[in-house]
């Protein structure tokens, strides 16, 4: 039997919703990569958006492991899909979009290697 596609449609939708929440908070704000990684430095709504993103990335990493993708393969998939997402295209090109991608990739690696 053929395994479901990677990533699942449901997982992609959760990821896109998380990106929308995070992008709304990033509009016109500082691009420091630590803002998502250090909840003590962020507002409640930003911390909630980061938690939503981390949850979506956990599902993406679980899907990746089920499809026997290595971390570097997962990053290639995410980087290739990144500019095709409407949520990403709505973010101004440059520092803001690049900063968000860096944070997403860093969080993705954290989740991929997190002990379960």
C-alpha positions in Angstrom: 0.0 0.0 0.0 1.3 3.5 -0.9 2.0 5.8 2.0 0.3 9.1 2.2 2.0 12.1 0.6 4.6 14.1 2.6 3.6 16.4 4.2 -0.1 15.7 4.7 -2.6 18.3 3.6 -3.7 18.7 7.2 -0.2 19.3 8.4 0.4 21.9 5.6 -2.8 23.7 6.6 -1.6 23.9 10.3 1.8 25.2 9.1 0.2 27.8 7.0 -2.1 29.0 9.8 0.9 29.2 12.1 2.8 31.2 9.5 -0.1 33.6 9.2 -0.2 34.2 12.9 3.5 34.7 13.1 3.6 37.0 10.0 0.9 39.2 11.5 3.1 39.7 14.5 6.2 40.3 12.5 4.7 43.1 10.4 6.8 46.1 11.2 8.7 44.5 14.1 12.3 43.6 14.9 13.6 40.5 13.0 15.8 39.2 15.8 15.9 35.3 15.5 15.8 34.9 19.3 12.3 36.4 19.6 10.6 33.1 18.8 13.2 30.9 20.6 13.0 32.8 23.9 9.4 33.1 25.2 10.5 35.3 28.1 11.4 38.0 25.6 8.0 38.0 23.8 4.4 39.0 24.3 1.7 36.5 25.1 0.3 36.6 21.5 3.7 36.2 20.0 4.5 33.3 22.3 1.2 31.7 21.3 2.0 32.2 17.6 5.5 30.6 18.2 3.9 27.7 20.0 1.4 27.2 17.1 4.3 27.2 14.7 6.3 24.8 16.8 3.3 22.5 17.0 2.9 22.5 13.2 6.6 21.8 12.8 6.4 18.9 15.2 3.8 17.4 12.9 5.9 18.1 9.8 8.9 16.4 11.5 6.8 13.4 12.5 5.6 13.1 8.9 9.2 13.4 7.7 10.4 10.7 10.0 7.5 8.4 8.9 8.7 9.0 5.3 12.3 8.3 6.2 13.4 11.8 5.4 16.7 13.0 7.0 16.8 16.5 8.5 18.7 18.0 5.6 16.1 16.6 3.1 13.3 18.1 5.2 15.0 21.5 5.1 15.4 21.3 1.3 11.7 20.5 1.0 10.7 23.4 3.3 13.0 25.8 1.5 11.7 24.8 -1.9 8.1 25.1 -0.7 8.6 28.4 1.2 8.3 30.9 -1.7 5.1 29.1 -3.0 3.1 29.6 0.2 0.6 32.6 -0.1 1.4 33.4 3.6 5.1 33.9 2.7 4.4 35.8 -0.5 2.4 38.3 1.5 5.5 39.1 3.6 7.8 41.8 2.1 10.9 40.4 0.4 14.0 41.0 2.3 15.0 40.9 5.9 11.6 40.2 7.3 10.9 37.2 5.0 14.5 35.9 5.4 14.4 36.3 9.2 11.2 34.3 9.4 12.6 31.5 7.1 15.7 31.3 9.3 13.5 31.0 12.4 11.3 28.4 10.8 14.3 26.3 9.7 16.0 26.6 13.1 12.8 25.6 14.9 12.3 22.7 12.5 15.8 21.3 13.3 15.0 21.7 17.0 11.8 19.7 16.6 13.4 17.1 14.3 16.1 16.3 16.8 14.0 16.8 20.0 13.8 13.7 22.2 10.5 12.0 22.0 
